[in-house]
Amino acid sequence: MVGAQAVTLRVSGDRGNHFFKDCHIRGTVDFIFGSGTSLYLNTKIFVERDLEGDPEMAVITAQARESSWEDTSYSIVHGRITGTAMDVFLGRAWKSSPRVVYSYTEMDEIVHPCGWSSNRQPERAEAVYYGEYKCTGKGANPATREKFMR
């Protein structure tokens, strides 16, 4: 389909564990998605403006954990978020119980003040685990984040 999303890289592991170091990742919507336990260390995340899709939906992660009992999550550590998009969400609740944490990550002003999205499903705000720890930059502002952010 013209203008549809396509998967650029599919990663599988014997236990669902993934380690990415010194990477440069680019995308528009949900470009880091799925299930698994993934660590992104020293990774540059570049969020591009979506010229053909929904201009109001720029999201980095869509982690697919469906229960708090699942041992899956995304950790972005010592990263950098930049790009041409505006009002970028760090993650959205694609599935019912996602877990994503950004630590020591520099965030440009492109990050939406709320930071996170319950994906227009308010009941998911109770089950998400979204966190930020010692992040810096104009886009890192814990005071404006959604109440469900840790």
TORZASE-618712 format. One record per residue (C-alpha): residue in one letter; x, y, z; chain; residue number from 1. Coordinates in steps of 0.001 Angstrom, whole numbers, plus 524288, in hexadecimal, padded with zeros to 5 digits. Each point is the difference from the previous one (the first is absolute). Layout:
# TORZASE-618712
<atom residuo="A" x="X" y="Y" z="Z" cadena="A" num="NUM"/>
...
***
This chain:
# TORZASE-618712
<atom residuo="M" x="80000" y="80000" z="80000" cadena="A" num="1"/>
<atom residuo="V" x="804EE" y="80D76" z="7FCB6" cadena="A" num="2"/>
<atom residuo="G" x="802EE" y="807A9" z="80C54" cadena="A" num="3"/>
<atom residuo="A" x="7FE63" y="7F453" z="80915" cadena="A" num="4"/>
<atom residuo="Q" x="809B0" y="7FC97" z="80AA8" cadena="A" num="5"/>
<atom residuo="A" x="80A10" y="7F58A" z="7FD8E" cadena="A" num="6"/>
<atom residuo="V" x="808E5" y="7F8AE" z="80952" cadena="A" num="7"/>
<atom residuo="T" x="80E2D" y="80344" z="7FD57" cadena="A" num="8"/>
<atom residuo="L" x="8062E" y="7F6AD" z="809B6" cadena="A" num="9"/>
<atom residuo="R" x="7FA28" y="7F450" z="806C7" cadena="A" num="10"/>
<atom residuo="V" x="8076C" y="7FA73" z="80B79" cadena="A" num="11"/>
<atom residuo="S" x="7FD70" y="7F315" z="806CD" cadena="A" num="12"/>
<atom residuo="G" x="80718" y="7F990" z="80B2C" cadena="A" num="13"/>
<atom residuo="D" x="7FFDA" y="7F314" z="80718" cadena="A" num="14"/>
<atom residuo="R" x="7FA47" y="80663" z="80C2A" cadena="A" num="15"/>
<atom residuo="G" x="7FB0C" y="80CBF" z="7FA47" cadena="A" num="16"/>
<atom residuo="N" x="80BD9" y="8078E" z="8050E" cadena="A" num="17"/>
<atom residuo="H" x="80637" y="80A65" z="7F752" cadena="A" num="18"/>
<atom residuo="F" x="80BB9" y="80903" z="80215" cadena="A" num="19"/>
<atom residuo="F" x="8028D" y="80BA1" z="7F715" cadena="A" num="20"/>
<atom residuo="K" x="80BF7" y="808BB" z="801F4" cadena="A" num="21"/>
<atom residuo="D" x="80496" y="80C2C" z="7F8DF" cadena="A" num="22"/>
<atom residuo="C" x="7F4A6" y="7FF72" z="7F664" cadena="A" num="23"/>
<atom residuo="H" x="7F924" y="80A6D" z="7F7FB" cadena="A" num="24"/>
<atom residuo="I" x="7F173" y="7FD1E" z="7FEC1" cadena="A" num="25"/>
<atom residuo="R" x="7F6CF" y="80829" z="7F777" cadena="A" num="26"/>
<atom residuo="G" x="7F163" y="7FF54" z="7FE66" cadena="A" num="27"/>
<atom residuo="T" x="7F2C1" y="80686" z="800DB" cadena="A" num="28"/>
<atom residuo="V" x="7F5CD" y="7F80F" z="80774" cadena="A" num="29"/>
<atom residuo="D" x="80212" y="7F434" z="808EC" cadena="A" num="30"/>
<atom residuo="F" x="80D3E" y="7FD47" z="7F9FF" cadena="A" num="31"/>
<atom residuo="I" x="804B3" y="7F8CF" z="80C16" cadena="A" num="32"/>
<atom residuo="F" x="7F50C" y="7F64E" z="8028A" cadena="A" num="33"/>
<atom residuo="G" x="7FC72" y="7F23C" z="803D8" cadena="A" num="34"/>
<atom residuo="S" x="8028A" y="7F6E4" z="80B38" cadena="A" num="35"/>
<atom residuo="G" x="80CF4" y="7FC6B" z="805F7" cadena="A" num="36"/>
<atom residuo="T" x="809E0" y="8054E" z="80988" cadena="A" num="37"/>
<atom residuo="S" x="80868" y="80A0F" z="7F91D" cadena="A" num="38"/>
<atom residuo="L" x="80B0A" y="808A7" z="804C3" cadena="A" num="39"/>
<atom residuo="Y" x="803F7" y="80B8F" z="7F788" cadena="A" num="40"/>
<atom residuo="L" x="80D08" y="80564" z="804C7" cadena="A" num="41"/>
<atom residuo="N" x="805CB" y="80C96" z="7FAA7" cadena="A" num="42"/>
<atom residuo="T" x="7F605" y="80018" z="7F505" cadena="A" num="43"/>
<atom residuo="K" x="7FC1A" y="80BDE" z="7F7FC" cadena="A" num="44"/>
<atom residuo="I" x="7F182" y="80056" z="7FCE7" cadena="A" num="45"/>
<atom residuo="F" x="7FC14" y="808F0" z="7F4C8" cadena="A" num="46"/>
<atom residuo="V" x="7F15E" y="80243" z="7FE89" cadena="A" num="47"/>
<atom residuo="E" x="7FC26" y="80424" z="7F253" cadena="A" num="48"/>
<atom residuo="R" x="7F404" y="807D0" z="7FC9F" cadena="A" num="49"/>
<atom residuo="D" x="7F5C9" y="7F715" z="7F9DF" cadena="A" num="50"/>
<atom residuo="L" x="7FC7A" y="806CA" z="7F342" cadena="A" num="51"/>
<atom residuo="E" x="7F59E" y="7F62B" z="7FBDE" cadena="A" num="52"/>
<atom residuo="G" x="7FA3F" y="7FB06" z="80CBB" cadena="A" num="53"/>
<atom residuo="D" x="7F9F8" y="80635" z="80C05" cadena="A" num="54"/>
<atom residuo="P" x="807C7" y="80C6F" z="802C2" cadena="A" num="55"/>
<atom residuo="E" x="7FB3B" y="7FFB9" z="80E15" cadena="A" num="56"/>
<atom residuo="M" x="80532" y="7F250" z="802E4" cadena="A" num="57"/>
<atom residuo="A" x="80EB9" y="7FF4B" z="80147" cadena="A" num="58"/>
<atom residuo="V" x="8035D" y="7F50D" z="80971" cadena="A" num="59"/>
<atom residuo="I" x="80CFF" y="7F952" z="802BA" cadena="A" num="60"/>
<atom residuo="T" x="7FBF5" y="7F389" z="80726" cadena="A" num="61"/>
<atom residuo="A" x="7F455" y="7F6D9" z="7FFED" cadena="A" num="62"/>
<atom residuo="Q" x="80417" y="7F558" z="80975" cadena="A" num="63"/>
<atom residuo="A" x="7F726" y="7F40B" z="7FF81" cadena="A" num="64"/>
<atom residuo="R" x="7FF6F" y="7FB2D" z="80E07" cadena="A" num="65"/>
<atom residuo="E" x="7F203" y="7FB97" z="802C5" cadena="A" num="66"/>
<atom residuo="S" x="80112" y="7FC8E" z="80E6F" cadena="A" num="67"/>
<atom residuo="S" x="807E5" y="804AE" z="80BA9" cadena="A" num="68"/>
<atom residuo="W" x="80467" y="7F1DB" z="8016F" cadena="A" num="69"/>
<atom residuo="E" x="8075D" y="80043" z="7F30E" cadena="A" num="70"/>
<atom residuo="D" x="80E90" y="8024F" z="80195" cadena="A" num="71"/>
<atom residuo="T" x="801CC" y="808EC" z="7F441" cadena="A" num="72"/>
<atom residuo="S" x="803CD" y="80E47" z="7FED9" cadena="A" num="73"/>
<atom residuo="Y" x="807E3" y="80A36" z="7F8AC" cadena="A" num="74"/>
<atom residuo="S" x="80AFD" y="80784" z="80693" cadena="A" num="75"/>
<atom residuo="I" x="80640" y="80B78" z="7F8FC" cadena="A" num="76"/>
<atom residuo="V" x="80C5F" y="80406" z="80749" cadena="A" num="77"/>
<atom residuo="H" x="8094F" y="80B32" z="7FCAA" cadena="A" num="78"/>
<atom residuo="G" x="7F83A" y="802BE" z="7F3AA" cadena="A" num="79"/>
<atom residuo="R" x="7FD11" y="80C38" z="7F83F" cadena="A" num="80"/>
<atom residuo="I" x="7F2CA" y="80395" z="7FA20" cadena="A" num="81"/>
<atom residuo="T" x="7FFC0" y="809B1" z="7F4D4" cadena="A" num="82"/>
<atom residuo="G" x="7F97A" y="801AE" z="7F2D4" cadena="A" num="83"/>
<atom residuo="T" x="7F726" y="807E1" z="7F71A" cadena="A" num="84"/>
<atom residuo="A" x="7F300" y="7FBBF" z="805F9" cadena="A" num="85"/>
<atom residuo="M" x="7F936" y="807E1" z="80A7D" cadena="A" num="86"/>
<atom residuo="D" x="7F812" y="7FBC5" z="80BE1" cadena="A" num="87"/>
<atom residuo="V" x="8063F" y="7F28C" z="80042" cadena="A" num="88"/>
<atom residuo="F" x="7FB0C" y="7F634" z="809F3" cadena="A" num="89"/>
<atom residuo="L" x="80A38" y="7F76E" z="8068E" cadena="A" num="90"/>
<atom residuo="G" x="7F686" y="7F495" z="7FFE4" cadena="A" num="91"/>
<atom residuo="R" x="7F1D2" y="7FC55" z="7FE8B" cadena="A" num="92"/>
<atom residuo="A" x="7F7FE" y="7F520" z="805EE" cadena="A" num="93"/>
<atom residuo="W" x="7FE7A" y="7F7B8" z="7F3C8" cadena="A" num="94"/>
<atom residuo="K" x="7FD79" y="7F41D" z="8088A" cadena="A" num="95"/>
<atom residuo="S" x="7FA14" y="8004E" z="80D8E" cadena="A" num="96"/>
<atom residuo="S" x="80C09" y="8000E" z="808E0" cadena="A" num="97"/>
<atom residuo="P" x="80C42" y="80560" z="7F95A" cadena="A" num="98"/>
<atom residuo="R" x="80C9B" y="80294" z="8078C" cadena="A" num="99"/>
<atom residuo="V" x="809D4" y="80A01" z="7FADA" cadena="A" num="100"/>
<atom residuo="V" x="80A5A" y="807B5" z="8076D" cadena="A" num="101"/>
<atom residuo="Y" x="8091E" y="80AAE" z="7FB20" cadena="A" num="102"/>
<atom residuo="S" x="80BF0" y="8028F" z="8089C" cadena="A" num="103"/>
<atom residuo="Y" x="80A98" y="80A45" z="7FE60" cadena="A" num="104"/>
<atom residuo="T" x="7FA5A" y="80354" z="7F2B4" cadena="A" num="105"/>
<atom residuo="E" x="8012C" y="80D62" z="7F9B3" cadena="A" num="106"/>
<atom residuo="M" x="7F2FB" y="80453" z="7FA5F" cadena="A" num="107"/>
<atom residuo="D" x="7FE91" y="80B3C" z="7F654" cadena="A" num="108"/>
<atom residuo="E" x="7F445" y="80908" z="8003A" cadena="A" num="109"/>
<atom residuo="I" x="7F917" y="7F71F" z="7F639" cadena="A" num="110"/>
<atom residuo="V" x="7FAD7" y="7F7A8" z="80B54" cadena="A" num="111"/>
<atom residuo="H" x="7F1B5" y="802DA" z="80355" cadena="A" num="112"/>
<atom residuo="P" x="7FEB2" y="8064B" z="80D77" cadena="A" num="113"/>
<atom residuo="C" x="7F74A" y="7F4A0" z="80486" cadena="A" num="114"/>
<atom residuo="G" x="80A76" y="7F684" z="7FB7C" cadena="A" num="115"/>
<atom residuo="W" x="7F787" y="7F3D9" z="7FFAC" cadena="A" num="116"/>
<atom residuo="S" x="7F30F" y="7FB93" z="7FA33" cadena="A" num="117"/>
<atom residuo="S" x="7F5CE" y="7F684" z="8050B" cadena="A" num="118"/>
<atom residuo="N" x="7FC60" y="7FE70" z="7F19B" cadena="A" num="119"/>
<atom residuo="R" x="7F2D5" y="806A4" z="801EF" cadena="A" num="120"/>
<atom residuo="Q" x="7FC47" y="7F510" z="80970" cadena="A" num="121"/>
<atom residuo="P" x="7FFD0" y="80604" z="80DA8" cadena="A" num="122"/>
<atom residuo="E" x="7FE87" y="7F2CF" z="806CB" cadena="A" num="123"/>
<atom residuo="R" x="80DB7" y="7FC60" z="7FB7A" cadena="A" num="124"/>
<atom residuo="A" x="805DD" y="80AED" z="8081F" cadena="A" num="125"/>
<atom residuo="E" x="7FE29" y="7F71C" z="80BD5" cadena="A" num="126"/>
<atom residuo="A" x="807F7" y="7F4D4" z="7FA34" cadena="A" num="127"/>
<atom residuo="V" x="80B51" y="806B8" z="7F8FE" cadena="A" num="128"/>
<atom residuo="Y" x="80DA5" y="80102" z="8059E" cadena="A" num="129"/>
<atom residuo="Y" x="8063A" y="80BE6" z="7F9BE" cadena="A" num="130"/>
<atom residuo="G" x="80BC5" y="80619" z="8066E" cadena="A" num="131"/>
<atom residuo="E" x="80A7A" y="80A39" z="7FE7F" cadena="A" num="132"/>
<atom residuo="Y" x="80C23" y="80105" z="8086A" cadena="A" num="133"/>
<atom residuo="K" x="809C1" y="80B2D" z="7FFB9" cadena="A" num="134"/>
<atom residuo="C" x="7FCF9" y="803D7" z="7F202" cadena="A" num="135"/>
<atom residuo="T" x="8049A" y="80D3F" z="7FB00" cadena="A" num="136"/>
<atom residuo="G" x="7FD1D" y="809E3" z="7F558" cadena="A" num="137"/>
<atom residuo="K" x="7F4A3" y="808DF" z="7FC5B" cadena="A" num="138"/>
<atom residuo="G" x="7F6F1" y="7F458" z="7FDD6" cadena="A" num="139"/>
<atom residuo="A" x="80288" y="7F9EC" z="80D5C" cadena="A" num="140"/>
<atom residuo="N" x="7F648" y="80678" z="80921" cadena="A" num="141"/>
<atom residuo="P" x="7FA3F" y="7F70E" z="80A7F" cadena="A" num="142"/>
<atom residuo="A" x="7F6F0" y="80AC8" z="804E4" cadena="A" num="143"/>
<atom residuo="T" x="7F7E3" y="7FFA8" z="7F370" cadena="A" num="144"/>
<atom residuo="R" x="7FF69" y="7F13E" z="7FE5F" cadena="A" num="145"/>
<atom residuo="E" x="7F3DB" y="7F790" z="800DA" cadena="A" num="146"/>
<atom residuo="K" x="7FCAB" y="7FC25" z="80DFD" cadena="A" num="147"/>
<atom residuo="F" x="80262" y="7F1A9" z="7FD00" cadena="A" num="148"/>
<atom residuo="M" x="80E70" y="80279" z="7FCDC" cadena="A" num="149"/>
<atom residuo="R" x="80987" y="7FB58" z="80A70" cadena="A" num="150"/>
***
